[in-house]
Amino acid sequence: MGIAASVSSSKASLWCVGITLQLVWFTVGPSIGPAISLAGEISSLRLRAKSQSLGFFFNYSYSTVWNVVVPYMFNKSEGNLGGKMGWIFFATSCITLFVVWAEVPETKDRTYGELDEMFSEGVEARKFKSYMTTKRAADAKISDIDLGI
């Protein structure tokens, strides 16, 4: 969208901006549900209420700032960015993608007890996937004994 708005203001570039905006809606919709689920499931059980409160507070604060600032950036008498605002959203999306990659742990096939153990051990988010919890280590030891290894 930012490229199309930066190149020219022809009918084709306006169509490109419009189509890009529609694609944004199709990608944002399915991503909202999982984000709310992750907010409720990833935090430690002991700190769940506090972490959800902080997360939703920052989410609503960030949304409030954007809802106030974006109309000024778009308005012809103020920022007059128009479709070039795509560059701003591209930059913030790249930053957000990196933060999510670095800070959101992999929770697939993990119980709440295992997640709490990893949080209490201070395991980095990127190492959740390969971390061997005491339960998994005990299960592996039992299966080794059962197989006669």
C-alpha positions as CSV (number, residue, x, y, z in Angstrom):
1,M,0.0,0.0,0.0
2,G,2.8,2.4,0.9
3,I,4.6,1.7,-2.4
4,A,1.4,2.2,-4.5
5,A,0.7,5.5,-2.7
6,S,4.3,6.7,-3.1
7,V,4.6,6.0,-6.8
8,S,1.6,8.0,-8.2
9,S,-2.0,8.9,-7.6
10,S,-3.3,7.2,-10.7
11,K,-6.5,5.1,-10.8
12,A,-4.4,1.9,-10.7
13,S,-2.5,2.9,-7.6
14,L,-5.7,3.9,-5.9
15,W,-7.2,0.5,-6.7
16,C,-4.0,-1.1,-5.3
17,V,-4.4,0.8,-2.1
18,G,-8.1,-0.2,-1.9
19,I,-7.4,-3.8,-2.5
20,T,-4.6,-3.8,0.1
21,L,-6.9,-2.3,2.7
22,Q,-9.4,-5.2,2.0
23,L,-6.6,-7.7,2.4
24,V,-5.7,-6.2,5.7
25,W,-9.3,-6.8,7.0
26,F,-9.1,-10.4,5.8
27,T,-5.9,-11.0,7.7
28,V,-6.7,-9.0,10.8
29,G,-10.0,-10.8,11.5
30,P,-8.6,-14.3,11.9
31,S,-5.7,-13.0,14.0
32,I,-7.8,-11.4,16.8
33,G,-9.2,-14.6,18.2
34,P,-5.9,-16.4,18.7
35,A,-4.3,-13.3,20.3
36,I,-7.0,-13.2,22.9
37,S,-6.7,-17.0,23.5
38,L,-2.9,-16.7,23.9
39,A,-3.3,-13.9,26.4
40,G,-5.4,-16.2,28.6
41,E,-3.3,-19.3,28.3
42,I,0.4,-18.3,28.1
43,S,0.8,-16.5,31.4
44,S,1.7,-18.2,34.7
45,L,-1.3,-19.4,36.6
46,R,-0.1,-17.6,39.7
47,L,0.2,-14.3,37.8
48,R,-2.5,-14.7,35.2
49,A,-4.8,-12.0,36.5
50,K,-2.0,-9.4,36.7
51,S,-0.5,-10.3,33.4
52,Q,-3.8,-10.2,31.6
53,S,-4.6,-6.9,33.2
54,L,-1.3,-5.4,32.1
55,G,-1.7,-6.8,28.6
56,F,-5.1,-5.5,28.1
57,F,-4.2,-2.1,29.6
58,F,-1.3,-1.7,27.2
59,N,-3.5,-3.0,24.3
60,Y,-6.2,-0.5,25.0
61,S,-3.7,2.3,25.6
62,Y,-1.9,1.6,22.3
63,S,-5.3,1.4,20.5
64,T,-6.4,4.7,22.0
65,V,-3.2,6.5,20.9
66,W,-3.5,5.1,17.3
67,N,-7.2,6.0,17.2
68,V,-6.3,9.6,18.0
69,V,-3.1,9.9,15.9
70,V,-4.1,8.1,12.7
71,P,-6.9,10.5,11.6
72,Y,-4.4,13.4,11.9
73,M,-1.8,11.5,9.8
74,F,-4.3,10.7,7.1
75,N,-6.1,14.1,7.0
76,K,-5.1,16.4,4.1
77,S,-4.9,19.5,6.3
78,E,-2.7,17.8,8.9
79,G,-0.3,15.0,8.0
80,N,-1.5,14.4,4.5
81,L,0.1,10.9,4.3
82,G,-2.8,9.1,2.7
83,G,-1.8,5.7,1.4
84,K,1.8,6.3,2.5
85,M,0.6,5.4,6.0
86,G,1.1,1.9,4.8
87,W,4.9,2.4,5.5
88,I,4.1,3.4,9.1
89,F,2.0,0.2,9.6
90,F,4.7,-1.9,7.9
91,A,7.3,-0.6,10.3
92,T,5.2,-1.2,13.4
93,S,4.2,-4.6,12.1
94,C,7.9,-5.6,11.6
95,I,8.7,-4.5,15.1
96,T,5.7,-6.3,16.5
97,L,6.5,-9.5,14.6
98,F,10.0,-9.5,16.0
99,V,8.7,-8.9,19.6
100,V,6.2,-11.8,19.2
101,W,8.9,-14.1,17.8
102,A,11.2,-13.3,20.7
103,E,8.8,-13.2,23.6
104,V,5.8,-15.5,22.9
105,P,6.7,-19.0,23.9
106,E,5.7,-22.2,22.1
107,T,3.0,-23.9,24.2
108,K,2.0,-26.8,21.9
109,D,1.5,-30.1,23.8
110,R,2.4,-28.4,27.2
111,T,0.2,-28.6,30.3
112,Y,-0.3,-25.7,32.6
113,G,1.9,-27.4,35.2
114,E,4.8,-27.6,32.7
115,L,4.3,-24.0,31.7
116,D,4.4,-22.9,35.3
117,E,7.6,-25.0,35.8
118,M,9.3,-23.3,32.8
119,F,8.2,-19.8,34.0
120,S,9.5,-20.5,37.5
121,E,12.8,-21.8,36.1
122,G,13.2,-18.7,34.0
123,V,13.3,-20.5,30.6
124,E,13.6,-18.1,27.7
125,A,10.6,-18.0,25.4
126,R,12.6,-19.4,22.4
127,K,13.6,-22.5,24.5
128,F,10.1,-23.5,25.6
129,K,9.8,-25.9,22.7
130,S,12.9,-28.0,23.5
131,Y,12.9,-27.7,27.3
132,M,12.7,-31.0,29.1
133,T,10.4,-30.6,32.2
134,T,10.6,-32.8,35.2
135,K,7.4,-34.6,34.1
136,R,8.6,-35.2,30.6
137,A,12.0,-36.4,31.9
138,A,10.3,-38.8,34.3
139,D,8.0,-40.1,31.5
140,A,11.0,-40.6,29.3
141,K,12.8,-42.5,32.0
142,I,9.8,-44.7,32.6
143,S,9.4,-45.5,28.9
144,D,13.2,-46.3,28.8
145,I,12.7,-48.8,31.6
146,D,9.6,-50.3,30.0
147,L,11.5,-50.9,26.8
148,G,14.5,-52.4,28.7
149,I,16.9,-49.7,27.5
